[in-house]
Amino acid sequence: MIFKEVKDFTIIDTETTGLGCYSKLVEFAALKFRDGKPVESFNTLVNPKMIIPQEVIKIHGITNEKVHNAPTIEIASNDIYDFIKDDILVAHNAPFDVDVLNRRLLFGLNNKYIDSLSIFRNTYNLPRYRLDYIRSYFGIEIEQTHRALDDVNMLYKCLLKIDRPYDIEIRDVSKILGSCRASQIKVTKKLSNKLENCHCVITGEIPNYARNQVWQLIVNNGGLVGDSVINKTKYLILGSQNVGSSKLNKAMMKKKQGDDISIISYQELFEILDI
């Protein structure tokens, strides 16, 4: 049994048109559990009604041809709702998946969720916590990754391999909505002082993370977060799709004027935080 406290739940995974939470859904998969045992699976491609970028196709292998005859989100939403109903959802880096679903499904989500990424971070001291790295750590062999149903089954196998006590936290989907402002982010777990008193602002989307998650990482590592570039801003963090960003233009102007502000990529931020 995976969770002693929860016996009925559904493991989910999504594949999307991009790496940010505003991306569109191209695949959804789920594995339903009753009394701690898998009983039913579900998998559907979704036509996003847009061209999937080649760099994203290289990650999950879902081509534009594969989704051409797939149901659109307007149709797929009903099938997804029918399968997950009000189950507790389990996913690796769950805030990303449930945020994508909440934005893209016709009526949003009211489910609670469990983040397996947090479980592994709190239970094992590993250099990386990507699902494929955890799979390798446990010696689990699998033919394909980065397709939704394959990743769902991989996560199930990884959770079964946990050989030490661990706690789970059941969270509310409404707490991760992108409408949250930076001023609402408070320290939840002190991790380090690597960004002590550094005011950080994000522009663009951070691949595989909802913005709230990145804000939380910054604050938990001693930093400060804001929605706008101001005089005390130390770092402007560049995500994807930031061309023409007013934040970037303002930061470049301040840097030209001699202000102590650094413009860094999200990869450089993750290097600072050893993620």
C-alpha positions in Angstrom: 0.0 0.0 0.0 1.4 3.4 -1.0 -0.3 5.7 1.6 -1.5 4.5 5.0 -3.6 7.5 5.5 -5.2 7.6 2.0 -6.5 4.5 0.2 -8.6 6.0 -2.6 -6.8 8.4 -4.9 -5.7 8.9 -8.5 -2.2 9.3 -9.9 -2.1 11.8 -12.8 0.3 13.2 -15.3 0.0 15.8 -18.1 1.9 16.6 -21.3 1.6 20.1 -22.7 2.4 22.4 -25.6 5.1 24.1 -23.5 6.9 24.1 -20.2 4.9 26.7 -18.3 1.6 26.4 -16.5 -0.2 28.5 -19.2 0.6 25.9 -21.8 -2.2 23.8 -23.4 -2.9 20.2 -22.7 -1.9 17.6 -25.3 -2.2 14.4 -23.2 -3.7 13.4 -19.9 -3.2 10.0 -18.1 -4.4 8.7 -14.8 -4.3 5.5 -12.7 -7.1 5.1 -10.2 -6.7 3.4 -6.8 -9.2 1.9 -4.5 -8.3 0.5 -1.1 -4.7 1.2 -2.0 -4.7 -0.9 -5.2 -4.8 0.1 -8.9 -8.1 -0.6 -10.4 -8.4 1.4 -13.6 -6.4 3.6 -16.0 -7.3 6.4 -18.4 -5.3 8.0 -21.2 -6.3 10.6 -23.8 -4.5 12.8 -26.3 -5.9 16.3 -26.6 -5.9 18.5 -29.7 -4.6 21.9 -28.4 -5.7 23.7 -31.6 -2.2 25.1 -32.1 1.1 24.0 -33.4 3.2 22.1 -30.8 6.7 23.6 -30.9 9.5 21.2 -32.1 11.5 21.7 -28.9 8.6 20.4 -26.9 7.9 17.5 -29.2 11.5 16.4 -28.6 10.6 16.0 -24.9 7.4 14.0 -25.0 7.3 12.8 -28.6 3.7 14.0 -29.2 3.6 15.4 -32.7 1.0 17.6 -34.3 0.0 14.7 -36.5 -0.7 12.5 -33.4 -3.1 15.1 -31.9 -4.8 16.1 -35.2 -7.8 13.8 -34.7 -7.7 13.9 -30.9 -10.6 15.4 -29.0 -10.3 19.1 -28.2 -10.3 20.2 -24.5 -14.0 21.1 -24.8 -14.7 17.4 -25.4 -11.9 15.8 -23.4 -12.8 17.8 -20.2 -15.9 15.7 -19.7 -14.0 12.4 -19.9 -11.3 13.6 -17.6 -13.9 14.9 -15.0 -15.7 11.6 -15.2 -12.6 9.7 -14.4 -11.0 11.7 -11.6 -14.3 12.9 -10.1 -13.5 14.3 -6.6 -10.5 12.0 -6.0 -7.4 13.1 -4.2 -4.9 13.6 -7.1 -1.3 12.5 -6.8 1.4 13.8 -9.2 5.1 14.5 -9.3 5.5 18.2 -9.0 1.7 18.2 -8.6 1.2 22.0 -8.5 2.3 22.2 -12.1 -0.1 19.4 -13.3 -3.1 20.5 -11.3 -2.5 24.2 -12.2 -2.5 23.2 -15.9 -5.7 21.2 -15.5 -7.4 24.0 -13.5 -6.6 26.5 -16.2 -7.5 24.3 -19.1 -10.5 22.1 -18.1 -13.9 23.7 -18.7 -14.9 24.0 -15.1 -11.7 24.0 -13.1 -10.8 21.6 -10.2 -12.1 21.3 -6.7 -9.9 18.3 -5.8 -7.3 18.0 -3.2 -3.8 16.8 -4.1 -0.6 15.2 -2.9 2.8 16.2 -4.3 5.1 13.2 -4.6 8.0 15.5 -5.3 7.7 16.9 -1.7 7.6 13.3 -0.4 10.8 12.3 -2.0 12.5 15.6 -1.1 11.6 15.1 2.6 12.5 11.4 2.6 15.7 11.0 0.6 18.8 13.1 0.2 19.3 13.0 -3.5 21.1 15.4 -5.8 18.1 15.6 -8.1 14.4 14.8 -7.7 13.3 14.5 -11.3 11.1 11.4 -11.7 13.6 9.8 -14.2 16.4 10.3 -11.7 14.4 8.8 -8.8 13.5 5.9 -11.1 17.2 5.3 -11.8 18.0 5.6 -8.1 15.6 2.8 -7.3 16.8 0.7 -10.3 13.4 0.7 -12.0 13.5 -0.1 -15.7 10.9 1.4 -18.1 10.8 1.5 -21.8 9.6 5.1 -22.4 9.4 8.3 -20.3 7.7 11.6 -20.9 4.5 10.1 -22.1 1.7 10.6 -19.6 0.7 7.1 -18.9 4.3 5.9 -18.8 5.1 8.5 -16.2 2.0 7.7 -14.1 3.1 4.0 -13.9 6.7 5.0 -13.2 5.6 7.2 -10.3 3.5 4.3 -8.9 6.6 2.0 -9.0 8.8 4.7 -7.4 6.3 5.2 -4.6 6.2 1.5 -3.9 10.0 1.5 -3.5 10.0 4.0 -0.6 11.6 2.0 2.3 11.4 4.5 5.1 8.7 6.3 7.0 7.3 9.4 5.4 4.5 12.0 5.9 2.1 13.2 3.3 0.5 16.6 3.0 -2.9 16.8 1.4 -3.3 20.2 -0.2 -6.0 22.3 -1.7 -5.9 23.1 -5.4 -7.3 26.6 -4.7 -4.0 27.4 -2.9 -1.9 27.2 -6.0 -3.9 29.3 -8.4 -1.7 31.7 -10.4 -3.8 34.7 -9.2 -1.8 34.7 -6.0 0.4 37.7 -5.6 4.0 37.8 -4.5 3.1 39.7 -1.4 1.1 36.7 -0.2 4.0 34.3 -0.2 5.4 33.5 3.2 8.1 31.2 4.4 6.8 27.6 4.8 10.1 25.8 5.4 13.5 27.5 5.9 15.9 25.9 3.5 19.0 28.2 3.4 20.1 31.8 3.2 21.4 31.6 -0.3 19.2 34.5 -1.4 19.2 36.4 1.9 17.4 39.7 1.6 17.7 39.6 -2.3 14.6 41.0 -3.9 13.6 38.9 -6.9 11.2 39.4 -9.7 10.1 36.9 -12.4 9.2 37.6 -16.0 7.9 35.0 -18.3 7.1 31.4 -17.5 9.3 29.0 -15.6 9.3 25.5 -17.3 7.6 22.8 -15.2 6.9 25.2 -12.3 3.9 27.4 -11.5 5.2 30.9 -10.6 3.9 30.5 -7.0 6.3 27.5 -6.6 9.3 29.5 -7.7 8.4 32.4 -5.4 8.1 29.9 -2.6 11.5 28.5 -3.3 13.0 32.0 -3.3 11.4 32.9 0.0 12.3 29.6 1.6 15.9 30.3 0.7 15.9 33.7 2.4 14.9 35.9 -0.6 12.2 38.5 -1.1 9.8 38.4 -4.0 7.8 41.1 -5.8 5.6 41.6 -8.8 7.5 44.6 -10.2 11.1 45.8 -10.7 11.8 48.4 -8.0 14.9 50.2 -6.7 15.8 47.3 -4.3 15.4 44.5 -6.9 18.5 42.4 -7.0 17.5 39.7 -9.5 15.2 39.8 -12.5 14.7 36.1 -13.3 14.0 35.4 -17.0 11.6 32.6 -17.9 10.4 31.8 -21.3 8.2 34.0 -23.5 9.6 37.3 -22.1 10.2 39.1 -25.4 9.0 42.7 -25.0 8.6 42.3 -21.2 8.2 45.7 -19.5 10.0 44.2 -16.5 13.0 43.3 -18.6 13.1 46.7 -20.3 13.0 48.4 -16.9 15.7 46.2 -15.4 18.0 46.9 -18.4 17.4 50.6 -18.0 18.3 50.4 -14.3 21.4 48.3 -15.0 22.5 50.9 -17.6 22.0 53.6 -15.0 24.4 51.7 -12.7 21.9 50.1 -10.4 23.0 46.9 -8.6 20.6 44.6 -10.5 21.4 41.3 -12.2 19.4 39.8 -15.0 19.6 36.0 -14.8 17.9 33.0 -16.4 15.8 30.6 -14.3 18.5 28.0 -14.9 21.0 30.3 -13.1 18.5 30.7 -10.3 18.2 27.0 -9.9 22.0 26.7 -9.9 22.2 29.2 -7.1 19.6 27.1 -5.2 21.2 23.7 -6.2 18.0 22.5 -7.7 
